[in-house]
Amino acid sequence: PETKLFSAVLAQAVHDVFSGHVDKMDKNQAMDFLTEDTFHLRVICELAGRDAGYVRRNSSPRIREKSGG
């Protein structure tokens, strides 16, 4: 059950980045969360059974593309 919970945290962050109805501040926080090498991302990925480096590497290009950068 914990793995599903933390997978949902990651999925929510991705949703926040790509949803049109999310506040800009929340969207930016989600972008930072998914692309920066932080303790929180590493722990949540570990608890979700995911590799934080993989998440960052695969999120960053898509987020830059989405943000026009």
N, CA, C and O of each residue as an XYZ file, in Angstrom:
276
protein
N       0.809     -1.220      0.000
C       0.000      0.000      0.000
C       0.846      1.276      0.000
O       0.472      2.270     -0.622
N       1.985      1.248      0.696
C       2.831      2.439      0.740
C       3.426      2.736     -0.630
O       3.561      3.899     -1.010
N       3.779      1.696     -1.367
C       4.328      1.894     -2.701
C       3.315      2.604     -3.593
O       3.673      3.505     -4.351
N       2.066      2.201     -3.502
C       1.013      2.850     -4.293
C       0.834      4.303     -3.878
O       0.632      5.175     -4.724
N       0.908      4.563     -2.585
C       0.757      5.928     -2.089
C       1.847      6.831     -2.656
O       1.549      7.915     -3.157
N       3.091      6.405     -2.585
C       4.180      7.254     -3.048
C       4.262      7.309     -4.572
O       4.760      8.287     -5.129
N       3.783      6.279     -5.243
C       3.643      6.354     -6.701
C       2.601      7.410     -7.059
O       2.751      8.133     -8.044
N       1.552      7.492     -6.255
C       0.516      8.501     -6.481
C       1.056      9.912     -6.248
O       0.641     10.850     -6.928
N       1.969     10.070     -5.304
C       2.603     11.378     -5.074
C       3.363     11.802     -6.327
O       3.257     12.949     -6.760
N       4.126     10.887     -6.906
C       4.858     11.191     -8.137
C       3.899     11.499     -9.286
O       4.116     12.438    -10.052
N       2.854     10.710     -9.397
C       1.876     10.928    -10.464
C       1.188     12.281    -10.308
O       0.915     12.953    -11.303
N       0.909     12.684     -9.083
C       0.277     13.980     -8.850
C       1.202     15.116     -9.264
O       0.745     16.116     -9.818
N       2.484     14.975     -9.002
C       3.439     16.003     -9.406
C       3.465     16.136    -10.933
O       3.489     17.249    -11.458
N       3.459     15.027    -11.631
C       3.428     15.058    -13.100
C       2.121     15.698    -13.562
O       2.128     16.534    -14.465
N       1.023     15.322    -12.964
C      -0.276     15.897    -13.296
C      -0.250     17.414    -13.109
O      -0.730     18.160    -13.963
N       0.311     17.861    -11.989
C       0.363     19.298    -11.704
C       1.161     20.057    -12.759
O       0.795     21.172    -13.130
N       2.246     19.460    -13.241
C       3.070     20.120    -14.257
C       2.293     20.297    -15.553
O       2.371     21.352    -16.182
N       1.553     19.289    -15.954
C       0.958     19.287    -17.290
C      -0.524     19.674    -17.328
O      -1.129     19.672    -18.400
N      -1.110     20.001    -16.189
C      -2.519     20.387    -16.159
C      -2.672     21.892    -16.331
O      -1.892     22.677    -15.792
N      -3.679     22.275    -17.080
C      -3.930     23.684    -17.314
C      -4.623     24.389    -16.166
O      -4.607     25.618    -16.102
N      -5.231     23.641    -15.259
C      -5.993     24.260    -14.179
C      -5.217     24.412    -12.869
O      -5.783     24.845    -11.865
N      -3.941     24.065    -12.870
C      -3.124     24.144    -11.658
C      -2.483     25.530    -11.575
O      -1.977     26.047    -12.571
N      -2.507     26.126    -10.384
C      -1.879     27.433    -10.174
C      -0.420     27.406    -10.600
O       0.261     26.388    -10.470
N       0.048     28.539    -11.112
C       1.428     28.627    -11.593
C       2.437     28.283    -10.497
O       3.432     27.609    -10.764
N       2.190     28.738     -9.272
C       3.111     28.452     -8.177
C       3.182     26.945     -7.909
O       4.268     26.395     -7.727
N       2.027     26.284     -7.887
C       2.006     24.835     -7.671
C       2.672     24.099     -8.825
O       3.383     23.116     -8.617
N       2.440     24.575    -10.031
C       3.051     23.977    -11.216
C       4.581     24.093    -11.141
O       5.298     23.133    -11.423
N       5.065     25.269    -10.762
C       6.511     25.484    -10.645
C       7.117     24.617     -9.549
O       8.214     24.084     -9.712
N       6.405     24.474     -8.430
C       6.897     23.611     -7.351
C       6.976     22.159     -7.815
O       7.928     21.449     -7.488
N       5.988     21.724     -8.568
C       6.010     20.351     -9.089
C       7.157     20.166    -10.067
O       7.819     19.128    -10.061
N       7.399     21.175    -10.915
C       8.523     21.113    -11.857
C       9.838     20.979    -11.104
O      10.672     20.134    -11.429
N      10.011     21.823    -10.097
C      11.242     21.764     -9.302
C      11.381     20.413     -8.609
O      12.464     19.828     -8.592
N      10.300     19.926     -8.049
C      10.313     18.647     -7.345
C      10.775     17.516     -8.255
O      11.567     16.667     -7.846
N      10.280     17.506     -9.483
C      10.589     16.406    -10.408
C      11.950     16.530    -11.074
O      12.469     15.535    -11.581
N      12.536     17.703    -11.089
C      13.773     17.895    -11.854
C      15.017     18.166    -11.013
O      16.134     18.105    -11.527
N      14.839     18.464     -9.733
C      15.991     18.750     -8.880
C      16.338     17.527     -8.026
O      15.460     16.784     -7.588
N      17.626     17.343     -7.803
C      18.101     16.215     -7.000
C      17.987     16.584     -5.526
O      18.935     17.082     -4.920
N      16.809     16.331     -4.963
C      16.576     16.671     -3.560
C      16.384     15.413     -2.728
O      16.082     14.334     -3.238
N      16.569     15.594     -1.451
C      16.340     14.510     -0.500
C      14.905     13.992     -0.615
O      14.666     12.784     -0.614
N      13.958     14.927     -0.714
C      12.545     14.533     -0.761
C      12.232     13.674     -1.989
O      11.542     12.661     -1.882
N      12.738     14.080     -3.142
C      12.502     13.284     -4.349
C      13.124     11.900     -4.202
O      12.501     10.897     -4.550
N      14.335     11.845     -3.694
C      15.005     10.546     -3.541
C      14.223      9.621     -2.602
O      14.064      8.435     -2.889
N      13.738     10.159     -1.488
C      12.995      9.337     -0.525
C      11.662      8.887     -1.113
O      11.299      7.716     -1.002
N      10.941      9.798     -1.732
C       9.642      9.429     -2.298
C       9.813      8.410     -3.413
O       9.037      7.459     -3.508
N      10.813      8.594     -4.251
C      11.066      7.605     -5.308
C      11.431      6.252     -4.713
O      10.951      5.219     -5.180
N      12.266      6.249     -3.697
C      12.635      4.986     -3.065
C      11.393      4.288     -2.499
O      11.224      3.081     -2.673
N      10.535      5.041     -1.831
C       9.332      4.460     -1.251
C       8.324      4.026     -2.317
O       7.480      3.163     -2.075
N       8.425      4.638     -3.499
C       7.547      4.266     -4.615
C       8.152      3.148     -5.459
O       7.524      2.668     -6.403
N       9.371      2.734     -5.117
C      10.035      1.687     -5.888
C      10.564      2.193     -7.222
O      10.682      1.432     -8.183
N      10.883      3.488     -7.275
C      11.388      4.109     -8.508
C      12.794      4.631     -8.273
O      13.196      4.877     -7.136
N      13.528      4.795     -9.342
C      14.870      5.364     -9.285
C      14.771      6.875     -9.501
O      14.287      7.323    -10.541
N      15.226      7.654     -8.528
C      15.114      9.115     -8.602
C      15.862      9.676     -9.804
O      15.378     10.611    -10.441
N      17.012      9.134    -10.124
C      17.768      9.604    -11.285
C      16.993      9.391    -12.576
O      16.975     10.255    -13.452
N      16.366      8.253    -12.683
C      15.553      7.953    -13.867
C      14.381      8.925    -13.967
O      14.085      9.444    -15.043
N      13.720      9.167    -12.839
C      12.589     10.102    -12.829
C      13.046     11.482    -13.275
O      12.405     12.106    -14.121
N      14.156     11.964    -12.711
C      14.666     13.288    -13.082
C      15.053     13.353    -14.554
O      14.665     14.283    -15.262
N      15.812     12.373    -15.009
C      16.275     12.377    -16.411
C      15.116     12.349    -17.394
O      15.166     13.011    -18.431
N      14.088     11.602    -17.083
C      12.971     11.473    -18.004
C      11.938     12.586    -17.855
O      11.170     12.849    -18.780
N      11.915     13.227    -16.715
C      10.993     14.340    -16.511
C      11.543     15.636    -17.100
O      10.803     16.407    -17.711
N      12.819     15.871    -16.919
C      13.407     17.156    -17.293
C      13.170     17.560    -18.743
O      12.720     18.682    -18.975
N      13.445     16.714    -19.728
C      13.227     17.146    -21.127
C      11.755     17.449    -21.413
O      11.447     18.412    -22.115
N      10.877     16.659    -20.892
C       9.449     16.874    -21.140
C       8.955     18.161    -20.468
O       8.126     18.885    -21.019
N       9.479     18.429    -19.271
C       9.087     19.646    -18.569
C       9.641     20.874    -19.276
O       8.940     21.876    -19.416
N      10.898     20.809    -19.724
C      11.484     21.938    -20.471
C      10.691     22.182    -21.742
O      10.439     23.331    -22.105
N      10.298     21.119    -22.420
C       9.496     21.234    -23.635
C       8.153     21.895    -23.326
O       7.697     22.762    -24.072
N       7.534     21.489    -22.244
C       6.243     22.032    -21.841
C       6.350     23.522    -21.485
O       5.458     24.309    -21.801
N       7.452     23.895    -20.825
C       7.600     25.273    -20.368
C       8.201     26.177    -21.443
O       8.370     27.378    -21.232
N       8.519     25.591    -22.593
C       9.055     26.393    -23.695
C      10.533     26.657    -23.580
O      11.075     27.484    -24.313
N      11.208     25.958    -22.658
C      12.630     26.215    -22.453
C      13.455     25.150    -22.920
O      14.680     25.226    -22.814
